[in-house]
Amino acid sequence: MLLFVLLVVLDFLYTTVYLQSSNRGKIEYVYNSEVRNYDVVILGSSRANNHFVAPLFEEKGLKTFNYGMSGGHLFEASLLLKLMIGRKYEIKNVILETDLNLSNEKRDEGVSSRFLPFLHDSQTIRNHFSEEPDFKKLYYLPFYRYVSFDSKIGFRELYKTVVNEPTTYLAHLGYYPLGKNPNANMKNNLTNLKPLHNKYYEEIKQICAANNINLIAVMTPMCTNTKGLDYFEKVRQVYPEIHNYENAVEGDQYFSSCGHMNDTGARKFTAVIINDFFKK
C-alpha cells in the first residue's frame, strides 16, 4: 500500500513539472502554449526537421515554425497537429514530409513517449493512444510510463526540466541544420519499403480539410546511390496528391547522410519549395 501511494505521489510530481515546461522540446512547446498564428507549419520526421529551413520562409514574410521531429512517424505528426488545433492555432499552410514514413503506422517509442506526461491531462492524447497495446498499463498504472520510458521522461529529463536547461530543439524556428559528414554512409536501400494507405496521413488530411488549412504533402530528396527509388513512384500511385521532390537536390556534397541533407542542401531545397508554392 505504501509503494502504491509512493507511485501515485511520484506520478503527480513528475506530471506537475512537465505541465509547467514549454522550452525543452516541441511537444511541450505546443502543449503548454496559447493561441499562435502561422503562415506555414512544417511536420514530419528528421527528413522534415533537417530539410526545411524555417528562417528562409520568414525572410519571405511567412511566419513559420518547423515542428519536424527526428525519429518521428506520422503517428506523432498527426497528434501534434491535433494539439495545435485544440489550442486554437490559426494555420494557413501545413507542409508535411510524407515519404518513407508512409510505410508504417507504428508510433516511435522515443518521440511518442514525450506525449505521455500529459496522458491524464489530455483527452486528445488519450484517444490517440487508446488503441496502442500498452495503453491500459500506461494509463491506469501510476508512474508506469515514467519507468518504462525513463531515458526520455524519467528522472534525468525531469531534473533538466526543473533547472530549465536549454536545448537546441527550438532554435532556428525548429529547423535543425546538419553539417557535412566525411564518414557518412551514402548508400541506402528502399527495396523492401511499401507505402501504405496510412491512417495517420488520412487523419492529417481530414484535420486540414476541416480547419481550412492548405496541406502541402511532399517527398524530400535522397542521395543518388539509393536502391529502390521507385518507392517514390509507388507513393504517387497510392496518393497522387503528394508532390515528389526526391530528386530536387542531387549530389552527395549536399547530403550529411544518404537520407538527410546538410545545411547547404536544405537551403537549396527550401528555396525550391518556396518558389513552387509561395512565390506569390
Solvent accessible surface area in square Angstrom, and as a share of the most:
residue,aa,sasa,rsa
1,M,189,0.84
2,L,157,0.78
3,L,122,0.61
4,F,111,0.46
5,V,75,0.43
6,L,94,0.47
7,L,50,0.25
8,V,67,0.39
9,V,68,0.39
10,L,51,0.25
11,D,16,0.08
12,F,134,0.56
13,L,92,0.46
14,Y,19,0.07
15,T,17,0.10
16,T,52,0.30
17,V,37,0.21
18,Y,4,0.02
19,L,54,0.27
20,Q,138,0.61
21,S,7,0.05
22,S,46,0.30
23,N,63,0.32
24,R,21,0.08
25,G,9,0.09
26,K,13,0.05
27,I,4,0.02
28,E,10,0.04
29,Y,48,0.18
30,V,0,0.00
31,Y,14,0.05
32,N,45,0.23
33,S,18,0.12
34,E,148,0.66
35,V,90,0.52
36,R,55,0.20
37,N,86,0.44
38,Y,13,0.05
39,D,26,0.13
40,V,0,0.00
41,V,0,0.00
42,I,0,0.00
43,L,1,0.00
44,G,4,0.04
45,S,14,0.09
46,S,17,0.11
47,R,10,0.03
48,A,0,0.00
49,N,12,0.06
50,N,6,0.03
51,H,0,0.00
52,F,0,0.00
53,V,0,0.00
54,A,0,0.00
55,P,38,0.24
56,L,31,0.16
57,F,0,0.00
58,E,66,0.30
59,E,132,0.59
60,K,137,0.58
61,G,61,0.59
62,L,32,0.16
63,K,107,0.45
64,T,2,0.01
65,F,9,0.04
66,N,0,0.00
67,Y,1,0.00
68,G,0,0.00
69,M,20,0.09
70,S,64,0.42
71,G,39,0.38
72,G,2,0.02
73,H,45,0.20
74,L,1,0.00
75,F,1,0.00
76,E,0,0.00
77,A,2,0.01
78,S,0,0.00
79,L,0,0.00
80,L,0,0.00
81,L,0,0.00
82,K,50,0.21
83,L,1,0.01
84,M,0,0.00
85,I,41,0.21
86,G,51,0.49
87,R,55,0.20
88,K,143,0.60
89,Y,11,0.04
90,E,114,0.51
91,I,13,0.06
92,K,132,0.56
93,N,21,0.11
94,V,0,0.00
95,I,0,0.00
96,L,0,0.00
97,E,1,0.00
98,T,0,0.00
99,D,0,0.00
100,L,38,0.19
101,N,9,0.04
102,L,0,0.00
103,S,24,0.16
104,N,37,0.19
105,E,62,0.28
106,K,151,0.64
107,R,19,0.07
108,D,33,0.17
109,E,92,0.41
110,G,21,0.20
111,V,18,0.10
112,S,0,0.00
113,S,0,0.00
114,R,58,0.21
115,F,0,0.00
116,L,1,0.00
117,P,2,0.01
118,F,0,0.00
119,L,0,0.00
120,H,77,0.35
121,D,80,0.41
122,S,10,0.06
123,Q,101,0.45
124,T,49,0.28
125,I,0,0.00
126,R,45,0.16
127,N,89,0.46
128,H,16,0.07
129,F,0,0.00
130,S,54,0.35
131,E,142,0.64
132,E,32,0.14
133,P,135,0.85
134,D,31,0.16
135,F,29,0.12
136,K,149,0.63
137,K,96,0.41
138,L,0,0.00
139,Y,51,0.19
140,Y,146,0.56
141,L,84,0.42
142,P,26,0.17
143,F,23,0.09
144,Y,67,0.25
145,R,0,0.00
146,Y,1,0.01
147,V,93,0.54
148,S,53,0.34
149,F,26,0.11
150,D,81,0.42
151,S,101,0.65
152,K,74,0.31
153,I,3,0.01
154,G,1,0.01
155,F,134,0.56
156,R,173,0.63
157,E,16,0.07
158,L,21,0.10
159,Y,122,0.47
160,K,40,0.17
161,T,15,0.09
162,V,92,0.53
163,V,72,0.42
164,N,89,0.46
165,E,70,0.31
166,P,110,0.69
167,T,39,0.23
168,T,84,0.49
169,Y,112,0.43
170,L,39,0.19
171,A,42,0.33
172,H,105,0.47
173,L,61,0.30
174,G,1,0.01
175,Y,6,0.02
176,Y,94,0.36
177,P,46,0.29
178,L,43,0.22
179,G,52,0.50
180,K,144,0.61
181,N,71,0.37
182,P,128,0.81
183,N,136,0.70
184,A,23,0.18
185,N,106,0.54
186,M,38,0.17
187,K,134,0.57
188,N,55,0.28
189,N,88,0.45
190,L,6,0.03
191,T,80,0.47
192,N,147,0.75
193,L,56,0.28
194,K,148,0.63
195,P,7,0.05
196,L,65,0.32
197,H,130,0.58
198,N,0,0.00
199,K,86,0.37
200,Y,12,0.05
201,Y,0,0.00
202,E,35,0.16
203,E,46,0.21
204,I,0,0.00
205,K,57,0.24
206,Q,119,0.53
207,I,27,0.14
208,C,2,0.01
209,A,80,0.62
210,A,83,0.64
211,N,60,0.31
212,N,139,0.72
213,I,14,0.07
214,N,82,0.42
215,L,43,0.21
216,I,7,0.04
217,A,4,0.03
218,V,0,0.00
219,M,0,0.00
220,T,0,0.00
221,P,0,0.00
222,M,5,0.02
223,C,0,0.00
224,T,94,0.55
225,N,77,0.40
226,T,12,0.07
227,K,134,0.57
228,G,20,0.19
229,L,60,0.30
230,D,81,0.42
231,Y,2,0.01
232,F,2,0.01
233,E,94,0.42
234,K,73,0.31
235,V,0,0.00
236,R,88,0.32
237,Q,145,0.64
238,V,55,0.32
239,Y,5,0.02
240,P,89,0.56
241,E,79,0.35
242,I,0,0.00
243,H,74,0.33
244,N,48,0.25
245,Y,30,0.11
246,E,22,0.10
247,N,95,0.49
248,A,33,0.26
249,V,0,0.00
250,E,116,0.52
251,G,19,0.18
252,D,65,0.34
253,Q,105,0.47
254,Y,45,0.17
255,F,5,0.02
256,S,13,0.09
257,S,36,0.23
258,C,5,0.03
259,G,8,0.08
260,H,48,0.21
261,M,0,0.00
262,N,3,0.01
263,D,41,0.21
264,T,76,0.44
265,G,0,0.00
266,A,0,0.00
267,R,104,0.38
268,K,91,0.39
269,F,0,0.00
270,T,0,0.00
271,A,54,0.42
272,V,48,0.28
273,I,0,0.00
274,I,12,0.06
275,N,79,0.40
276,D,75,0.39
277,F,61,0.25
278,F,32,0.13
279,K,158,0.67
280,K,242,1.03
